[in-house]
Amino acid sequence: MRFWKPLFHFGWQQALSCVFPVIIFAAIALTKVVSIPFMADYDFILIVCLLAQIVMYVTGMESKDEVKVIGVFHLIGFALEVYKVHMGSWTYPLDGFTKLFGVPLYSGFMYASVASYLCQAWRRLDVHIVHWPRSVWTVPLGAAIYLNFMTHHYMYDLRWVLTGLLFVVFFRTSVQYKVLGVVRRMPLVLSYFLIGFFIWIAENLGTFLGAWQYPNQREAWSVVGWGKLSSWFLLVIVSFIIVAQLKHVKEGGGRQADSGSSRTLSR
């Protein structure tokens, strides 16, 4: 019981933190088994996402600041989706009134759901980040990772260079969290990988349900390649940096924290 009780509690808190992503995938799955009357599937999914956000805010599951963070992620994610669809990386084959530039508006919520998970888990597990690097390192690194998702279509893909820099910048950083009152810790880079891995699993589920398609899935569904895991790994880092920096600004630690070589970011 000493092992299973904390593990179950940790898993339960993680599951509660994934409420918004689960709602999105449930809506996508529902469109595959039920014909939604009077509206396209993409439009229905968008309505579900909007209603879910309203309910989570009204019930206190998400704070006003967390909703703002999710909104930022929606815009960032939608912009990336428009670019990727334009470049032929993947497609949204169905019709819908709420599609802009070939991309359904609900797609931004899939990125926002990552932010929702991070915010929820941060609060539920009383997360602290130990030895968070200075903004002069984290902000340019996050921006470079995001831009590389776009520039690799025209120039050398820098993902492995950026991954190497990631280990250099975050080699001292760890995530500290509580499970049943006991403080535990893991390397931050490991948490990046674990979150990215589960997003990769969710991506396989999303493509299987037809939420979007990669070029090699047009004839028949196939497992999303392992190479995409590195993309999600890097995207999680961008997401984490944005959430951490916004919390850092919220706490008013800008000048003080940047003057020191180590600091702790709390919930």
Secondary structure, 3 states (H helix, E strand, C coil): CCCHHHHHHHHHHHHHHCHHHHHHHHHHHHHHHCCCCCCCHHHHHHHHHHHHHHHHHHCCCCCHHHHHHHHHHHHHHHHHHHHHHHCCCCECCCCCCCEECCEECCHHHHHHHHHHHHHHHHHHCCCEEECCCCHHHHHHHHHHHHHHHHHCCCCCCCHHHHHHHHHHHCCCCEEEEEECCEEEEEEHHHHHHHHHHHHHHHHHHHHHCCCCECHHHCCCCCCCCCHHHHHHHHHHHHHHHHHHHHHHHHCCCHHHHHCCCCCEECC
